[in-house]
């Protein structure tokens, strides 16, 4: 569970921004969105493969640029 501590005189708005950023880093928001609707296992595998290919493509492009 994500927690954000607010000091004395701390702003609620800033605390909410910190909480949102922390949850994004942890992947909590993405997981909630993914679990919102049922997804068939075959569709999950397809999406994972697509995400892996895209990530590999981006990494390859970055490696080419830095060489």
Secondary structure, DSSP 8 states (H G I E B T S, - for coil): -------TT--HHHHHHHHHHHHHHHTHHHHHHHTSS---HHHHHHHHHHHHHHHHHHHHHHHHHH-
